[in-house]
Amino acid sequence: MITRSPSLLHCSAPDEPDLPAPGGWQRQLAGAIRDPAELCRRLGLDASLVPGAEAGHSLFEVRVPEAFAARMRHADPQDPLLRQVLPLSDEQSTPSGYVTDPLQEAQHTARRGLIHKYAGRVLLITSPACAVNCRYCFRRHFPYQDNAPSRSQWDDTLDYLRDDVSLREAILSGGDPLAASDRQLSWLVERLDAISHLKRLRMHTRLPVVIPDRVDGPLLDWLGKTRLQKVMVLHINHANEIDDAVIRACQRLARSGVTLLNQSVILKGVNDSVDALEALSERLFEAGILPYYLHAFDPVVGAAHFDVSDQRADALVDELRTRLPGFLMPTLVREIPGEASKTPL
């Protein structure tokens, strides 16, 4: 069993020369590209040749930070990063079996913004916002307006956690939890820290990937103060998402005692090849991140064009296993509503 020293678990933000300026990430978030035509223009593409971009944007708005757009290949409409964020006419199709709540999360909302599906852990909708709007997102239709707790409602949620002594882990999710301010996150984590039966703080986030400057001094400060073991599950689908700035952000997190894992989704036209999946695992490890889950596609309305069959996914993973050591192999899983855990395929 690997343990971390108390100095790592309780450290404050390190005095590092590469720390981004505080608040810079918020300016980048506010300046994200929010127009599909503008995104195409930046990449040297003719927006008129992208059918359905405007219609898709009206269904689920485009949001792409400049730092993420800069990693896309110029004048390549098939770029795997671009495909994740650019609306297409395919989004307007509604094949049978595709629904707005594929994981049936509404049935497990125990409090406003609190989802309790699995034993020992609860998920908190910490922020309704994301830094990037991924077209395949299973929560693209999530009723965030009904799951944004006020301060008094957060107190009710915290009472729920205090009363259930079987809970060991609080998961911050969203949206993206790191889209919330450090002041709000510090307030929440301090209160989670005071619940004695909680052992771990897990965060599911894409922000350190799409805006690496999010990992700044104020974030590292409140992370360093908690007694809870810290796990950050990043969401990276393709090796090209990881540039030097992402690696430096991950190094800052690791030095603050954060265990870094990755979950990805198998997506048609993005990473549905053995070469792409192998390159992703290798690049993750270079950045200090361990592959964790490879999710089978969730059938959410508007994203059917990303679907990869379970049979195809199984075949890819079988071949991938011949190329990678076990510690770089993500577990292929499907989340089935009503099951007690993720289901390995």
N, C-alpha and C positions, 0 to 999 in steps of 0.2 A: 504493500500500500504506500502510495506517495503522499507525503505530508508537506505542508508549507510551514515555514518558520513563523512564529508570532510577529516578527518584525515585518514580514511581508503582508500578513493579514491586517495589521493595524497601522501601516505606514500612511503618512500624508503624501500629497502630491510631490513627486521628486523634483528637484531642481535640475531640469534638463534643458540643454541648449536648443533642442528641436521642438519645444512646446509651442503650439500655435497660439496666436493672440486670443485671449478670452473674448467670446462673442463673435468671432469671425465666422463661425459656422452658421450663426443665425442670419448674418447678412447673405451668406451663400444660399441658405435655405429660402430666404425671401426673394433672391434673384434667380431662382430655378426657372428653367425654360418651361413655359406653360402653353405653348402653341405648337401644334404638330408641324405647321408650315415653317415656323422659325427653326425648329429642330432640324427639319430637312435642309433648310437654307444653310445652317451652320455646317452641315455635313456634305454640302455640294450635291444635294439630291433635288430633283424636281418634284415638289409636293403634289403636283397634278397627276403624277404617275403612281401615287400611293392611294389606291381607291379605298374610300371609307375612312380616311384619317380624320376628317372633320366630324363625320357622323359618330365615329367611335369616341372622339374627344367629348362630344356632347353627352355621351352615356357615362363616361368615366374619364375625368380630365387628365390631360398629359401633365406630368411634373417630372422634370429631369434636371438635377443639379449640373452646373457647368463642369465640375470636377469629374463627374461620371461620363458626361457627353464627350469629354476630351479623350477618353479611352476608346471611343468608337472609331472604326476605320472610315476614312474619308471616301465618299462616293460609293459606298458598298451597301445596297439596300438589304443584303443578307447578313450584315454584321450581327453576331450573336448578342451583343449588348443592345443594339438598336431594336432588334426583334422583341426584346423583353418589354420595351416601353412605347413603341410606336403603334397607334391604333390602325387596324386594317378592317376592310369591309367584312371579313369573316366574323367579326365580333357581333354582327347584327343577326347572325343565324342562331336559331334556337332548337338544336336537335333534342330528341327525346332523351330524358335522363339527366339533363343539365338543369341545375336548380340554383337559386340564389343563396341557399344556406346548405352547401353540400355536407358539412360536418354536423348539422343540426345543433349548432351551438345555442340557439335560442332556448332549447329544452334544458340546458345546463347552466343558465344564468341565475345564480343563487341570490345575487344582489346586483344593484346597478353597477355595471362594469366589472363584475366578478363572475368568472366561469369556473365551475368546479365539476370536472369530468372524471378525473382519475384520483385514486387513493393517494393520500400523503402530500398532495400539491394542489395549489389553486393558481389560476391565471388572472391577472389584474390588467384590465384595459387602461393603461397608464396615460395614453395619449391617443386621440383620434387621428392625428396627423401622421403622414409619412413624408420622408424626404424625396422618395421616388415612387411613382405609381406604376407598379408592375402589372402588366395587362392580364396575367394569369392568376392574380391574387384571389385566394379563396374567400377573402373578406371584402371583395370589391363592392358587395351589396350590403355590408354589415351596417346595422342601424346605430352608428356612432352617436347620433344625437340623443338616443335613449340610453346610452351607456357612458356618459360623461359625468362622473360623480362630482357633486359639490363638496366643499370641505366637510359639511355635516354628514353627507352620505359616505365620504371616505371613513369617517369615524365609525359609522355603522358597519362598513366592510371590515375595518380593523377589529371591531368587536367579534365579528364572525370568525376571523382568524384566531383571536384569543380563545374563543370558546371551544374550538375544535383542536384538541391536543394531539390528534393523529396527524396534523399537518406538520411537515418538515421543510417544505420548500414553497417559496413565493416566486411566481414567474411574472415578470413585468413584460407586457406585450402591448399590442395596439392594433391598428396604426403602428407606430414605432415609439417605444417608450423613451428613447433618447431624443425625440422631438420635443419632449417636455423640457421645461427650464431646469437648470441645476438646483435652483431654489426649491422648486416643487419636488424634485426627485430626492434631494437631501432630506426634506421634511418627511417624505413617505418612508425612506429607508431607515431613518432614525426610529420611526415607530415600529417598523418591522423588526428592527434590531432588538427592540425591547420586549418582543414576544419570545419568551425563553424556549419554547419548544420548536421554534423555527431554527433550522440549521443552515439552509442554503438560500441564496438569492440568485435567481436565474434571470437573464435578460435576453429576449429575442429581438435582434436589431439588425438593420441594414445600414444604419447611419455611418458607422466607422468605415464602411466600404464606399458608399456613394459620396460622403463628405468626410474624409479622414480627419479634417481639422476639428471635428466634433470631440475628438479625444484630446481635450485641453486640460489646463490646470484645474479649473473648477470641478470638472467631472472626476478627475483623478483624486481630488481632495475628498469628496464624499465617498467615493469607492474605497479609499484607503482607510476611512474611519470605522467602517462597519466590522463587527465581529463575525458576520455571516460569511460562509464560504461563497465565493463569487464565481459564477459561471456565465459566460457570454456566448450565446449561440448566434453566430453570424449567418447571413443568408447570401451565399455566393454560388452562382450557377455555372460560371465559366472562368477559365484561368485568366482571360484578358481583363477581368474585373480587378485583378490584384496588381497594382502598380507599386512603385517604391513608396509613395505616400501612404498607401494602405499598410504596407509592411511596417513602416515606422509607427503608425497608429497602433498596430497589433503589439509591437514591441513595448510601447508605453503601457498598454493594458497588462501585458504579461509581467512587467516589472512592478505593477501595482497589485499583484497577487490574483489576477483574473485568469481562470482556465478558459481557453478559447476552443470552441468547437464550431463545426459548420454543418448546416443543413442545406440541401439543395433540392430542387424539383426537376425531374426529368422532363424536358420540354422539346417538342418537335422543332427542329430548325435551330436549336440553341446548343444543346449538349447531348443529343441522341445518337452519339457514336462512341465507340470504345476509345478512340484517340482523344476526344474531347474530355471524357470522364477521367481518363488516365492523367492528362495534362492538368486537370483541375485538382486531383488529389496531390500530385507532386507539387504544384504551385502553392496549395494550401499549407503543406508541410514546410515549404521554404519560408512561409510567413509565420510559422509557429502555431498553426491551426490544425486540429485533428478532424478529419472527416467523421461525421456522426450519422446523419440520416440522408438517404436519397429517397425523396418522397415520390411515390406514384401520383399521377395527376389527379387532383380533386375536380370533379365535374361541375364547375361553376359556370353559370350562364355568361356568355360573352367570350369564352376562352377555349372553345372546343378545338380550335385549330392548333393548339399546343399539345393535344392529347397524344400520348404514346401508349400503346397497348401493354398490358401486364406481360404478355408473352414476349414482346419485343424487349421490354425492360429486363425481364429475367435473362434473356439471351445475352444482352449487353453486360449485365453484371457477372454472368458466368464466365464470359471471356475476359472481363476486367480482372477477375480473380486470378487468372493465369499470368497477369502482368505485374500485379502489385503485391507487396507484403500485406499481411493481415491488418496491421495497424493503420494502413492507408485505405482500407476498404470501407466505404460507407455501407450501412445496412439499408437494403431496399425495403421500404415499408409502405403500407397504406393505412390511412386513418379511417376506420369503419365506425360510423355512428353507433353508439351503444356498447361497443367493446370496451374492455377494461384497460386496454393499452393499445399502442400502435401494433399493427399486425405485420410481421415479416412476410415477405413474399418469396 
